[in-house]
Amino acid sequence: MAKRAWLKVETLGDRVFFVNYRYVGASLSAQDVGLKGNSIYFLRGGDKGLYVYNMERGTTTLHNPGHGLQDDVAPEMLMPAS
């Protein structure tokens, strides 16, 4: 962290990483938040979907929040205060 550099890893273990196209992100315990570990959750600008990259399989899944929601909605991640 002191070097502020990206580090390539093979696994996140029980962690999940949230990334927004505008912000760096957050790392949380998957068990604590009820999500699948070893995954990166991210949003894309101008897209309503939530994307999940599975580190183990090397695949990305799109979770569509609903067909009635317009595609150009700007998504925002809200995190509870610690």
C-alpha positions in Angstrom: 0.0 0.0 0.0 2.9 2.4 0.7 3.9 2.2 -3.0 0.3 2.7 -4.2 0.9 0.1 -6.9 -1.3 -2.6 -8.3 -0.4 -6.2 -7.4 -1.3 -9.2 -9.4 -2.8 -12.0 -7.4 -4.1 -15.5 -8.2 -6.9 -15.6 -5.6 -8.8 -13.3 -3.2 -9.7 -16.2 -0.9 -12.8 -15.3 1.2 -12.6 -11.7 0.1 -14.7 -9.8 -2.4 -13.6 -6.6 -4.2 -16.0 -3.9 -5.3 -14.9 -1.6 -8.1 -16.9 1.4 -9.5 -15.8 3.0 -12.8 -15.3 6.3 -10.8 -13.8 5.0 -7.6 -11.1 2.6 -6.7 -13.1 0.1 -4.6 -13.4 -1.7 -1.3 -12.3 -5.2 -0.1 -14.7 -7.0 2.3 -15.1 -10.5 3.8 -17.5 -12.5 1.6 -18.9 -14.3 4.6 -19.6 -11.1 6.4 -21.6 -9.6 3.5 -23.2 -12.8 2.2 -21.5 -12.9 -1.2 -19.4 -15.4 -3.1 -15.8 -15.1 -2.2 -12.8 -14.8 -4.6 -14.9 -12.5 -6.8 -14.6 -8.9 -8.1 -17.9 -7.0 -8.3 -17.9 -4.1 -10.7 -20.1 -1.5 -12.5 -19.7 0.0 -15.9 -20.6 3.6 -16.8 -23.9 3.9 -18.7 -24.9 0.4 -17.8 -27.4 -0.8 -15.2 -25.9 -4.2 -14.7 -23.7 -5.6 -11.9 -20.8 -7.6 -13.2 -19.1 -10.4 -11.2 -15.7 -11.7 -12.1 -15.0 -15.1 -10.6 -11.3 -15.4 -10.0 -11.3 -19.2 -9.8 -13.1 -19.8 -13.1 -11.9 -16.7 -14.9 -15.5 -15.8 -16.0 -17.7 -12.8 -15.8 -21.4 -12.9 -15.1 -23.9 -10.0 -15.6 -26.7 -9.5 -13.1 -29.5 -7.5 -14.6 -31.5 -5.6 -12.0 -34.6 -5.6 -14.2 -35.8 -5.1 -17.8 -37.9 -2.1 -16.7 -34.9 -0.1 -15.7 -33.3 2.0 -18.4 -29.8 1.1 -19.6 -28.4 4.6 -19.2 -29.0 4.8 -15.4 -25.9 5.7 -13.5 -25.2 3.0 -10.9 -23.9 3.8 -7.5 -22.5 1.5 -4.9 -23.6 2.2 -1.3 -21.6 0.8 1.6 -22.8 0.7 5.2 -20.8 2.8 7.6 -18.4 0.7 9.7 
